[in-house]
Amino acid sequence: MTPATNSSNEPPKLQRNTLQLRHAVVMAVAAMSPVGAIFFNSTPQVGLVGAAMPLCYIVGFGMALLVVNQLSLLAAEFPTSGSFYTFVNQGLGVRWGFLAGWLSLISFGIVAIPSFIVVLSANFQELLLHWFGVHLHWTLWYCLFSLTLAAVCYRGIRFSLQLDLTLFIFELGVCLFLALMVFMQAGKTGQLTLVPFTSEGLPQHSNLVSGVILSILSFVGFEGATTLGEEVQKPRQSIPKAMAITVVLVGVFYVLMSYVATVGYGIHNMAAFAQDAAPFDTIARHVWGSGLALLIDCAGIIAGYTCAVACLNGGARIVHTISREELFPRWLAHIHPTYHTPANAIFALSGCSVFVGLGLGILLTPIQAYAFLGTVLTLASIAIYGLISLACFRYFWTKRRTQLEQNSMTRLRWLRHVLLPWLSIIAISVVLVGTLYPPPPAPLDFAPIVVLIWLLLGIGVFYFLQIHKPSAICQAGIVVVDETETLS
């Protein structure tokens, strides 16, 4: 199928109605990288909570559903590729909206992409050396993965999402096969137990709060579907549905695989689990052999790549929207006339990824760089979720309250519009405190400073724009939507 070209004199735009609900779900799932999250987060998490890891994911599941409420409400109101930038702009004003977009830039683009590619490259180097005796430095793989990543996203959103879907089916198939083998073996030996879902699974010196925080952070990324608001069919309905479907499916997956990890390794062997750099590899060898271990290793690497594709797609669309309103350089808003992708934003974020990822990976180590960038991503995401929850409450309480209360079908719902946003704000505040205190070890303790510096820089940029581009500030955040599609 040949991509449609722009036949009019108007500048090319993101292609509307080119995606369906399933594409938005794929985008959200890929951005969460559930396979990578459960593979890489399980070792530190077990060190904190022992066999109670599934219990932590149940709590994290509930927290994610809280945030989904606010994002779904705002995505139904404003189907646009601007995502966080537009939502916070409408609820709290252009100043806070710009800062939300500024945080999205560091979380989606500058941090998320290199964090996944650097650990992907390091693991790929180790995989080739371990299984095939081939030794090529991780920096070579980093450059190669970054190049293919940019090419895939440049080629088109449908193309990149289809690739993500194909790769995710492989990842999911490997994980479900592993789960089946573990259940069969554990059932024969009588090791199936409900202890991991209770406080009995906690070791003597556990840290349940930190364990829950890691579970909550494993859900970060489902909001990636909101960046497709200008390309998906019936976005007011499709985007909220996609996020809800994603969180439910991935939540079930997390609970399942965390339980598989605990019973597969043995609930009495959690101390050894916490010291194992690749616990799922160990479990695969135990239940099937080296063949399944190789598939597990490949699934972990593929998970990092699919997540990077989704992050680049989402980040580029947020940058495109902000640039289209002239709050970022206008050339970043360019849309490719054939593929209808934000080409310049894609290449700009890819360039930042190479600079940041290679620089930190060489300065520290790839694994340390991944941990550091992940901490920055965590703090930025928590701040964004807090702004989203506050923006949701304020928008419906001030701008939409009268209109909604006059309509008996969509009157202001106290649970969804008031109570849940404030519960989310309280929960996010607890998570933020738990992330900052006690301070993480070096060099992770520098991550909050990086986020603070980035915020201060964003404030400076905004005031510069107020002085030199006042008209752009006044016009920022105006959303034109299809009013023929009713709000759900």
TIKOLKOL-535728 format. One record per residue (C-alpha): residue in one letter; z, y, x. Coordinates in steps of 0.05 Angstrom, whole numbers, plus 5000, padded with zeros to 4 digits. Each point is the difference from the previous one (the first is absolute). Last residue first. Example, Ala and Ser with C-alpha at 12.3 -4.5 7.8 and 13.67 -1.06 7.14 Angstrom:
// residues 2
s514349795273/a501349314973/
//
This chain:
// residues 488
s552851854624/l496650665008/t493350044966/e493349985036/t495550534971/e503750535041/d496449785063/v503850365055/v499550665038/v506250105043/i502250675029/g504649845058/a498550595043/q496550614968/c505450505018/i500949725070/a492550025012/s499950734979/p505750175047/k496149745061/h502450405061/i507150184981/q501749414955/l496249545048/f504450205058/y506149894955/f497549294986/v498649855073/g507150215019/i503049574946/g495849425025/l502450105071/l507249994975/l498549354963/w496949685062/i505950215042/l504749684950/v495849364999/v500049965076/i507550145002/p501249434950/a496049535047/f504050175063/d505449484983/l494549475003/p499650075076/a505749845004/p504649634953/p500450174925/p505150534977/p505349724953/y498050344958/l492950254992/t497149434960/g506249904958/v500150754984/l492749964979/v501249384958/v505850334964/s495850624986/i494349564974/a504949664952/i502450684973/i492950264992/s497949364966/l505750044951/w497950724987/p492849804986/l502349424956/l504550434956/v495350584986/h492849844985/r500249244992/l506749934964/w500050664963/r493149904971/l497050674984/r495649894939/t493549615009/m498749714931/s504250524963/n496150575031/q503950654996/e505049725051/l494349895049/q497350714996/t506950305005/r502149585060/r493550035040/k501050585048/t507550045007/w503249314992/f493749605012/y498350375064/r507250055024/f501549264993/c493549775033/a500750515056/l507149755016/s497649285002/i493950175042/l504050425049/g504849425011/y494349525009/i496950475052/a506550045040/i500849255000/s492849925023/a501050495058/l506349645022/t496849314998/l493650225034/v504150295058/t503849345004/g493649615000/l497250435055/f506049845043/a500049254984/y492549955013/a500650395065/q505649545022/i495649404986/p494050305036/t504350195060/l502550705017/l495450515032/i493949534994/g501149854927/l502050724986/g493550285029/l495549454974/g502750074929/v500350764998/f493150155030/v496449434966/s503150164933/c498450745006/g492749825011/s500149544940/l503050554958/a494550485020/f494649474990/i502349844929/a500950744983/n492950145023/a497249424958/p503450144934/t496049444968/h494350074950/y495849475036/t493350374998/p501850755001/h506149905045/i505550464973/h502450595042/a507150234984/l502149995074/w494950555014/r504250484957/p505750025050/f506549854961/l502750444944/e492850134980/e500649674930/r494949485022/s504349915063/i506049794958/t495649514961/h496649725062/v506649905036/i502649604941/r493649604998/a500249865075/g507249754994/g498349514946/n494049695034/l503549995067/c506249694970/a496049474964/v496149805063/a506549995041/c503249544949/t494149525003/y500549995077/g507549865002/a499349444950/i494449695041/i504649945060/g505549674959/a495149534967/c497249795068/d506949825026/i501449614936/l493449635008/l501849825071/a506849744977/l496549584947/g496049655054/s506049945047/g503749544953/w501549904926/v507250114980/h503250165068/r494150375030/a499550444938/i507450165002/t499550225073/d494050444985/f503850294942/p505750165047/a495750395050/a504650425045/d505849514989/q506950295016/a501950144928/f497549304981/a504749695051/a506050334966/m497049814932/n500549265015/h504849804944/i495250234946/g494749565031/y493450265029/g496149784939/v505850164953/t500550725026/a492650145010/v497949694934/y505150444965/s497250615034/m493049754980/l501749944926/v503950654994/y494650385037/f494449694959/v503550164934/g500650725023/v492750005022/l497849794930/v504650484964/v498750595046/t492549904997/i499649934925/a504050634990/m495950395051/a493449764970/k502250154929/p501950715019/i493250105034/s495849684946/q502550394939/r499150725021/p494549775048/k495349754946/q495049745051/v502150095073/e496950525047/e503850654990/g506949684994/l498849555060/t505650335040/t505049764948/a498949285021/g503350145066/e506650064962/f501349265013/g501050185073/v507549955011/f502649354969/s502549725067/l504250635006/i504449774942/s501249335035/l501950345065/i504850454961/v503149394967/g501649705068/s502950665023/v504650024940/l502049265007/n502550085071/s503249335017/h505849835046/q502449364966/p493049754981/l497250124931/g497149404963/e506049954955/s498150684973/t495049664954/f492549894998/p499849645067/v505249504972/l495449754945/t498549355036/l494249555019/q502149605061/g500249314966/t495949665054/k494149834956/g500250674966/a500250375066/q493849635023/m496050124936/f502550724994/v498150155073/m493049704993/l498850404936/a502450645032/l495449895060/f494149904953/l502050634963/c500250395065/v493249755024/g496750144933/l503050704997/e497250185069/f493149714983/i499850364933/f502150645037/l494049965046/t495149964942/l503550554961/d500250475060/l492649885013/q498550154927/l504350635006/s496050235061/f493349894966/r502150334935/i502750605038/g493850105041/r497149925070/y504650525031/c506149574985/v496949405035/a497450415059/a506750345011/l503649335002/t494749695045/l501150555051/s507649974995/f499949245009/l495750065062/c504250555031/y506549624987/w496849355025/l498650335067/t506950295003/w503049304988/h497649765068/l495449395000/h502749325020/v496549384972/g504049355006/f497649774932/w506349904958/h505350395038/l495650525033/l495850144938/l506250044957/e503750455049/q494350515003/f499449974924/n507450144994/a499550615044/s493950264962/l503149904932/v506550335023/v496050615023/i495349994940/f505749994949/s503950585031/p493550375015/i498150034926/a506850164972/v501850585046/i494550535003/g496649814936/f504149774942/s506950245023/i498150625041/l494950254950/s504249814940/l505650445028/w495250595001/g497749824930/a507250014977/l501050655038/f493950304965/g502849794933/w506750315017/r496750685012/v495049914943/g505249924946/l505349494981/g496949574946/q492550145005/n500150065076/v504349375005/f494749604963/t494050325035/y502549885071/f502849324984/s493249744975/g494450485018/s494749504979/t500850234928/p502049714933/f505450524982/e504049844937/a499549245004/a501450035075/l506250424985/l503049504951/s498149415044/l503050325062/q506650134965/n500749304971/v497649665064/v506050315036/l505049634957/l496049355004/a500550045076/m507650054995/g500349374957/f495849615049/g504450235057/v506049694965/i496249344991/y497750055072/c507250065025/l502049374962/p494249635033/m502850195069/a506949714984/a499149465054/g502350475055/v501150724978/l499050435062/g496849535050/v496149714943/q496950694989/p498250095074/t496049344998/s497250074930/n496650675010/f493949765040/f497749414957/i502350274932/a496750685013/g493649705029/v499049564939/p501750564952/s495250505032/m502150564953/a493550385010/a496149364986/v503749894934/a498750714977/m492650005017/v499049314971/v503350234935/a495650614998/h493949565010/r502249544944/l500450584952/q492850195011/l496350435049/t493550414997/n502250444942/r499550645041/q496650035068/l503850455047/k495850625006/p493450215031/p498550755004/e495950254941/n492550075011/s498649394958/s497549315021/n506449745031/t498649305025/a501949354966/p501749435045/t494849445004/m502249344971/
//
